[in-house]
Amino acid sequence: MTTGPRTPDDPTRLPIADAPATRRAIWNLLAHDRRAMAVVITLTGLAAAAGLATPRLVGAIVDRIEAGTDTTTLDLLGVALLGFAIAQFLLNRFARYAAHRFGERILARLREQFVQRTLALPTDVVEKAGPGDLLTRSSADVDTVGATLRDVGPGVVLAVAQILFVLAAIALLDPLLGLCVFAATPALLLIMRWYLRRARTAYLAEGAANSTMAEALAATADGAATVESFRLQNQRIDEGNRQVATVYNARKRTLFLRSVLFPVMDFSYGIPLAVVLLIGGLRHVEGAIGLGTVIAASLYVLQLSDPLDELLEHMEFLQRSTAALARIEGVGAVTESPRPHRTAAPTDDSIDVVAVRHAYRDDHDVLHDVDLTVRPGERLALVGPSGAGKSTLGRLLAGIDAPRAGSITVGGVPIAELTPDERRRRVLLVTQEHHVFLGTLRDNLAIAAPHADDDTLYAALHAIDAHWATELPAGLDTEVNTTALRLDAAQSQQIALARVILADPNTVILDEATAMLDPTTARHAERALAAVLEGRTVIAIAHRLHTAHDADRVAVLEAGSITELGDHDTLLAADGAYAALWRSWHGVAGTTEISSAPILTSTRHELSG
């Protein structure tokens, strides 16, 4: 998919599909159910055709009266007039009903497609884009497109059909009067060209402003405690006011476009009617056409006003909807971008980090020429002071972020060339952050193993001592995080750890995965994990140094570089940075017994203890 450039002042924002890609998306949505689309078009055409009878019959009645015909003929024409009116009403109803159903099915496919693309977005892309942009696209933009498909679309289709049929009817009635209908065409083309050249950019700018405002408000709400603690209320209010002002200015721009378009269009409606009456009257005086023809042509021109009004009314919404669809399709540009072609499969689970540099900002590297090899089955601890780059390196090893320079390979294959599913099977990052989705406990566990049976799910829960799950009234089918059952932090973290067991990765990166648990629960969970992780490669980002004590090797990071690498005893004997950290940690902990068992302790050590 070809996309336009990202917003210049925010290069991290999700891309926006360009006009050709948006048109292809519209056609793909409509063409997915061609039979239903054919039914809608047929019913709409018949409804528009039925509406053509009224002016023609009125003109015939005028001609018969002028010619002095009998009342029987007039009665028959009146009955025919009533019959066509009823037929038009019924066909209009069925056409709109079919169009609504067609639109709802398209909207359902669009929502499903958007959810799939959103879930497939790389984590780093979501984090850089921020919640506001994605939230606006998934809510306001999808709702806008949905309203078009459900409400605006059927009316627009019928209006277009009516306009085309009326123009054809006038031309058949009298070619010269048919040409008179186009008297206002130059003015209409000029105003439409002026409007359309500016509308897409204006509505995209309005959508971007809405996203930025939503993100600013969400950031203030999420960080309410921090805002209050540091007395940042005035700053956040000022920021909110600035974003509201930006949205206000963007909406003023689109309002200006409408304020020019609508009056010109309204004025243009009267021009064709005046010309038809003038030319038609002159030709009737000359005897070229009958009075009924002039009246029928005038009624046809008047009949154009309703569909033109509907198009005018929905023109602004169609532009807004097109801009919204471009933003929705922009998400697909990320998930459908070409992936590097992998020429070979990983030979093993070894991880090689070569001269890796990484920066969150272009002018500031947080990792500097990191070299590291993680052997299959090894227990490696990453330690260092806060801000040294431990969590950043963990994200790179898991393939969540890509290094600015250097390479990270798994079994000799660059981790970027692995598919998301294959990457998760080989390397999985577990952090303090966790999320339990609305739904059943089974749904939350099946995220990691969609085809797992109940026994497997319960076994994973038992492995991390989540015995509370067996006591739930509906078992695995219990709705969680609802008024019926709201999980606490410890239970939510246990579900996250159970997903790790179910995912069964070859390499696990633990970034304080049990930090949210109370000491007693953490002790059981870490012992259970120690057994589960036996035989796997484990990389533990150790904020508590007891984790590093039993690691096979310890890598010390300082200021974004690995300064020491070796086992615990060797690094203590070297009396370097690790020894200083160890002494500092013990100086705080004293001789107090460590409350939780080391994650990196092997099963052999666990049994011998």
Disulfide bonds with the S-S distance in Angstrom:
none
